[in-house]
Amino acid sequence: MLAAALMLAFPASSGSGDRPARVPAEPDGMLVLAVLSPERAMVADPRTGAATARALPGGTLCYGPLLAAGDRVVFFGLRGRRVVPRALPLRGDGPAVALGPADTIAESPTPGRLWLSRWTPLRGRVGRLSLREIDAHGRVVDRARWLLPRWATQNAILGDGSLLISRGRGLVLRRPDGSRRLFRGGWPLAAGGDRFAWHRYGSRRLRLWIDDEERSFDPPGRWRPDVGGGGAFSPDGTRLALPVRTRSGSRVAVLDLERGAWRLVPGGRVGDYKAIAWSPSGRWLYFSRGKNVLAARDGVGSARRLPIRTRGTVMSIASTRGSAAR
């Protein structure tokens, strides 16, 4: 009973670690953009603005997130009345390849991999969630099964195999050893590696689960997390970018998790969809404003508009090294 439209796509993170010593002079990686209207995927080079529009054969953005995995663009299509994830080459005009039956799809904490899930209702108020972890070419590398309340919504799979779900007005962390932890009134904001961020309904405080403990961060002034958009952990797990509501509207903010310091991205005003993604190096932050895609160096430099002509509203952003990595 898990609807694909309810699935939250969170960028993967490799966890805490040292940041790269060399800061790329130009934005890095390749971007996969979900663009309206008409619905299409765009694969774009953030350095040159060169972009290729990819139709979504038999697919639509309504069934689930548009993701980037290695050198593939992954989306949901239809096979009869069932939604099926499909993969297109990042470059070229190759056909879409079905990845097998799944109700939802999300990025794995391991870069370049995805988790596909299938929901089977059982007797009573429970159901079975069957998970397959695949690489960018559809090869299965891991499997897992969970018995969950029928109305639970899957949010993320963490690096230790724990499952984060929404149930009622709260979040539940289900661990592989059978233990669980309830976060009452929790609204998920971001997940990656061994951590996730959330906030409680009506609260300004941002909360973080990391290293098996809970931490909290109070934004300055009257800022508050903007639940109209998701957040993104940097690849090294030390920073969290998220939209916040301020007196001047919705802006992108970056929270340094080691120092507890908040900073608004200069020129970081965002549009309705509030799409946010870090570059593969973690040294550039990408976000959308209507038809435009912007980048801020290290997440704190002044935002600049990238030379990408989308000719439509950018709904989401994913970044990947892909086959164009330098």
Secondary structure as GFF3:
##gff-version 3
##sequence-region A 1 326
A	DSSP	three_ten_helix	4	6	.	.	.	ID=ss1
A	DSSP	beta_strand	30	36	.	.	.	ID=ss2
A	DSSP	beta_strand	40	44	.	.	.	ID=ss3
A	DSSP	beta_strand	51	54	.	.	.	ID=ss4
A	DSSP	beta_strand	67	69	.	.	.	ID=ss5
A	DSSP	beta_strand	72	79	.	.	.	ID=ss6
A	DSSP	beta_strand	82	89	.	.	.	ID=ss7
A	DSSP	beta_strand	97	98	.	.	.	ID=ss8
A	DSSP	beta_strand	104	107	.	.	.	ID=ss9
A	DSSP	beta_strand	114	121	.	.	.	ID=ss10
A	DSSP	beta_strand	126	134	.	.	.	ID=ss11
A	DSSP	beta_strand	140	149	.	.	.	ID=ss12
A	DSSP	beta_strand	153	157	.	.	.	ID=ss13
A	DSSP	beta_strand	163	166	.	.	.	ID=ss14
A	DSSP	beta_strand	170	174	.	.	.	ID=ss15
A	DSSP	beta_strand	180	184	.	.	.	ID=ss16
A	DSSP	beta_strand	186	192	.	.	.	ID=ss17
A	DSSP	beta_strand	195	200	.	.	.	ID=ss18
A	DSSP	beta_strand	206	210	.	.	.	ID=ss19
A	DSSP	beta_strand	213	217	.	.	.	ID=ss20
A	DSSP	beta_strand	224	225	.	.	.	ID=ss21
A	DSSP	beta_strand	232	233	.	.	.	ID=ss22
A	DSSP	beta_strand	239	246	.	.	.	ID=ss23
A	DSSP	beta_strand	249	256	.	.	.	ID=ss24
A	DSSP	beta_strand	261	269	.	.	.	ID=ss25
A	DSSP	beta_strand	276	278	.	.	.	ID=ss26
A	DSSP	beta_strand	284	289	.	.	.	ID=ss27
A	DSSP	beta_strand	292	297	.	.	.	ID=ss28
A	DSSP	beta_strand	304	305	.	.	.	ID=ss29
A	DSSP	beta_strand	313	320	.	.	.	ID=ss30
A	DSSP	three_ten_helix	322	324	.	.	.	ID=ss31
###
